[in-house]
Amino acid sequence: MAAKPTELVIFDCDGVLVDSEPISLAVLVEALATAGVVMSEAEAHARFLGRSLKSMSEILHDEYGLAVDAAFLEAMRTALYARFRAELQPIDGIAETVDRLGIAHCVASSSQPERIRLSLAVTGLIDRFEPNIFSATMVSRGKPAPDLFLHASAAMGVEPARCVVVEDSPAGITAAKSAGMRVVAFTGGSHARSPEHRDALYRLEPDALFDDMRELLQFVGNEKGDGKEH
């Protein structure tokens, strides 16, 4: 890792704080099928993981001829939120890891603000991050552009070189590196355990690649050490 001490840890949400990606991909594939676009979950994973709703909509329009309208989005959102409330789980070890960080931390996610907050509320994590929750809706360009991470670091008052980003997607890793931040690739989510996914992240040369969230503390180097919430 770089020499400058870490002052801020920026977490992606889906696949990093909450194990949401398998649910999200299944709902997306089902919604696309209803709209006449046949796509496997593997293809959806490759095309849309880590990207904003705006980016996804542009790809669907430009490459599949699907105009993503309000009715499509509302139906998908209703199905997704219902499944989140019934099924969504936090990433194993995330609560204790956040409690031991000892430094500022925030969320910077491609998802809509209401989805981020629902995800964190359902999994019991929201009090650890509120109000420092940043969404791609707050910037003009989503990941893989660096805008969201730069917006988050500026809002938190920390220069990019003193930030560590925790990401699970190629788009997110690319965004963090473009922002001049250190980035560690997390592969402990249900969607991220295949050799293909790990290889895709590894090729982007993150500062570290790990699959147990508790290992994050060694890359940050500022843990409180007592495991208690302060």
C-alpha positions as CSV (number, residue, x, y, z in Angstrom):
1,M,0.0,0.0,0.0
2,A,1.1,3.6,-0.5
3,A,3.0,5.4,2.3
4,K,0.3,8.1,3.1
5,P,-1.8,7.0,6.1
6,T,-5.4,6.0,5.5
7,E,-7.9,8.6,6.7
8,L,-11.0,7.4,5.0
9,V,-12.4,4.0,3.9
10,I,-15.0,4.2,1.1
11,F,-17.2,1.1,0.8
12,D,-19.2,0.1,-2.2
13,C,-22.5,-1.3,-1.0
14,D,-23.8,-4.2,-3.1
15,G,-21.5,-7.2,-2.8
16,V,-19.3,-5.4,-0.2
17,L,-21.5,-4.5,2.7
18,V,-24.5,-6.6,1.7
19,D,-24.7,-9.8,-0.2
20,S,-27.2,-8.5,-2.7
21,E,-25.8,-9.2,-6.2
22,P,-27.4,-12.7,-6.7
23,I,-30.8,-11.3,-5.8
24,S,-30.3,-8.2,-8.0
25,L,-29.2,-10.2,-11.0
26,A,-32.0,-12.6,-10.7
27,V,-34.6,-9.8,-10.6
28,L,-33.0,-8.0,-13.5
29,V,-32.9,-11.1,-15.7
30,E,-36.6,-11.7,-14.9
31,A,-37.5,-8.1,-15.7
32,L,-35.6,-8.2,-19.0
33,A,-37.3,-11.5,-20.0
34,T,-40.7,-9.9,-19.4
35,A,-39.6,-7.0,-21.6
36,G,-38.5,-9.4,-24.4
37,V,-34.7,-9.4,-23.8
38,V,-33.3,-12.8,-23.1
39,M,-30.1,-12.6,-21.0
40,S,-28.4,-15.1,-18.7
41,E,-27.4,-14.2,-15.2
42,A,-23.8,-14.7,-16.2
43,E,-24.1,-12.1,-19.1
44,A,-26.0,-9.7,-16.8
45,H,-23.1,-10.1,-14.3
46,A,-20.5,-9.3,-16.9
47,R,-22.3,-6.3,-18.4
48,F,-23.9,-4.6,-15.4
49,L,-22.1,-5.4,-12.2
50,G,-21.1,-2.2,-10.3
51,R,-22.7,0.1,-12.9
52,S,-25.3,2.8,-12.2
53,L,-28.9,2.6,-13.3
54,K,-28.1,5.3,-15.9
55,S,-25.2,3.3,-17.4
56,M,-27.3,0.1,-17.4
57,S,-30.2,1.9,-19.2
58,E,-27.8,3.3,-21.8
59,I,-26.4,-0.2,-22.5
60,L,-29.8,-1.7,-22.8
61,H,-31.0,1.0,-25.2
62,D,-27.9,1.1,-27.4
63,E,-27.1,-2.6,-27.6
64,Y,-30.4,-4.4,-27.0
65,G,-32.9,-1.8,-28.3
66,L,-34.8,-1.7,-25.0
67,A,-36.1,1.7,-23.8
68,V,-36.0,1.5,-20.0
69,D,-39.1,3.4,-19.0
70,A,-40.7,4.3,-15.7
71,A,-43.0,1.3,-15.7
72,F,-40.1,-1.1,-16.2
73,L,-38.0,0.5,-13.4
74,E,-40.9,0.5,-11.0
75,A,-41.8,-3.1,-11.6
76,M,-38.2,-4.1,-11.1
77,R,-37.8,-2.0,-8.0
78,T,-40.9,-3.4,-6.4
79,A,-39.7,-7.0,-7.0
80,L,-36.2,-6.2,-5.8
81,Y,-37.2,-4.4,-2.6
82,A,-39.6,-7.2,-1.6
83,R,-36.8,-9.8,-2.0
84,F,-34.4,-7.6,-0.1
85,R,-36.7,-7.4,2.8
86,A,-37.2,-11.1,2.8
87,E,-33.7,-12.4,1.9
88,L,-30.9,-9.8,2.1
89,Q,-28.0,-10.6,4.4
90,P,-24.9,-8.5,5.4
91,I,-21.5,-9.7,4.3
92,D,-20.1,-11.9,6.9
93,G,-17.8,-10.0,9.3
94,I,-18.7,-6.5,8.0
95,A,-20.2,-5.1,11.2
96,E,-17.3,-6.0,13.4
97,T,-14.8,-4.8,10.8
98,V,-16.5,-1.4,10.5
99,D,-16.6,-1.1,14.3
100,R,-12.8,-1.7,14.5
101,L,-11.8,0.7,11.7
102,G,-11.0,3.6,14.0
103,I,-11.2,6.1,11.1
104,A,-13.8,7.8,8.9
105,H,-15.8,5.7,6.6
106,C,-18.6,6.1,4.1
107,V,-20.6,4.4,1.4
108,A,-20.3,5.3,-2.3
109,S,-22.6,3.1,-4.4
110,S,-23.9,3.0,-8.0
111,S,-27.4,2.3,-6.5
112,Q,-30.2,4.7,-5.9
113,P,-30.1,6.4,-2.4
114,E,-33.4,4.7,-1.3
115,R,-32.0,1.3,-2.3
116,I,-28.7,1.8,-0.4
117,R,-30.6,2.8,2.7
118,L,-33.0,0.0,2.5
119,S,-30.1,-2.5,2.1
120,L,-28.3,-1.1,5.1
121,A,-31.5,-0.9,7.2
122,V,-32.5,-4.5,6.5
123,T,-29.1,-5.8,7.4
124,G,-28.6,-3.7,10.5
125,L,-25.8,-1.6,9.2
126,I,-27.3,1.8,8.5
127,D,-26.4,3.4,11.9
128,R,-22.7,2.7,11.1
129,F,-22.8,4.8,7.9
130,E,-25.6,7.4,8.1
131,P,-25.5,10.2,7.0
132,N,-22.3,9.5,5.0
133,I,-24.0,7.7,2.1
134,F,-23.2,8.7,-1.5
135,S,-25.0,7.6,-4.6
136,A,-24.2,7.7,-8.3
137,T,-27.3,9.9,-8.7
138,M,-25.2,12.7,-7.1
139,V,-22.7,12.9,-9.9
140,S,-22.9,13.2,-13.7
141,R,-21.0,10.1,-14.5
142,G,-21.2,6.7,-12.7
143,K,-18.5,4.1,-12.3
144,P,-16.1,3.3,-14.0
145,A,-15.7,7.1,-14.1
146,P,-14.1,8.5,-10.9
147,D,-16.7,11.1,-10.2
148,L,-18.5,9.3,-7.3
149,F,-15.4,8.5,-5.3
150,L,-14.1,12.0,-5.8
151,H,-17.4,13.4,-4.7
152,A,-17.4,11.2,-1.5
153,S,-13.8,12.1,-0.6
154,A,-14.5,15.8,-1.1
155,A,-17.7,15.7,1.0
156,M,-15.7,13.8,3.8
157,G,-12.8,16.3,3.6
158,V,-10.1,13.8,2.8
159,E,-7.7,13.9,-0.2
160,P,-7.9,11.0,-2.6
161,A,-4.4,9.7,-1.8
162,R,-5.5,9.1,1.8
163,C,-8.5,7.0,0.8
164,V,-8.9,3.3,0.5
165,V,-11.8,2.0,-1.6
166,V,-13.4,-1.4,-1.0
167,E,-14.8,-2.7,-4.3
168,D,-16.1,-6.0,-5.8
169,S,-16.5,-5.0,-9.5
170,P,-14.2,-4.1,-12.4
171,A,-16.1,-0.9,-12.9
172,G,-15.6,0.1,-9.2
173,I,-11.9,-0.8,-9.2
174,T,-11.4,1.2,-12.4
175,A,-13.2,4.2,-10.9
176,A,-11.1,4.1,-7.7
177,K,-7.8,3.9,-9.6
178,S,-8.9,6.8,-11.8
179,A,-9.7,8.8,-8.7
180,G,-6.1,8.3,-7.5
181,M,-7.2,6.2,-4.6
182,R,-5.9,2.9,-3.3
183,V,-8.4,0.1,-3.9
184,V,-8.8,-3.4,-2.4
185,A,-10.8,-6.0,-4.2
186,F,-13.3,-8.0,-2.1
187,T,-14.2,-11.4,-3.5
188,G,-16.2,-12.8,-0.5
189,G,-19.7,-12.0,-1.9
190,S,-21.8,-14.9,-3.3
191,H,-21.4,-13.5,-6.8
192,A,-17.6,-13.0,-6.7
193,R,-16.2,-16.4,-5.9
194,S,-15.7,-17.8,-9.4
195,P,-12.2,-17.9,-10.9
196,E,-13.4,-15.8,-13.8
197,H,-14.5,-13.0,-11.6
198,R,-11.4,-13.1,-9.4
199,D,-9.2,-13.0,-12.6
200,A,-11.1,-10.1,-14.0
201,L,-10.4,-8.1,-10.8
202,Y,-6.8,-9.3,-10.5
203,R,-6.0,-8.1,-14.0
204,L,-7.0,-4.6,-13.0
205,E,-4.1,-4.6,-10.4
206,P,-5.9,-3.6,-7.2
207,D,-3.6,-3.0,-4.2
208,A,-4.9,-6.2,-2.6
209,L,-7.5,-8.9,-3.3
210,F,-9.2,-10.7,-0.3
211,D,-12.2,-12.8,0.5
212,D,-12.7,-12.4,4.2
213,M,-13.9,-8.9,5.2
214,R,-12.0,-9.1,8.5
215,E,-8.8,-9.0,6.5
216,L,-9.6,-5.4,5.5
217,L,-8.1,-4.1,8.8
218,Q,-4.6,-5.1,7.8
219,F,-4.9,-3.0,4.6
220,V,-6.1,0.1,6.5
221,G,-3.8,-0.2,9.5
222,N,-5.9,1.9,11.9
223,E,-8.1,-0.6,13.7
224,K,-9.2,0.2,17.2
225,G,-8.2,-3.3,18.3
226,D,-10.8,-3.9,20.9
227,G,-13.7,-4.9,18.6
228,K,-16.1,-2.7,20.5
229,E,-18.3,-0.1,18.9
230,H,-17.4,3.5,19.8
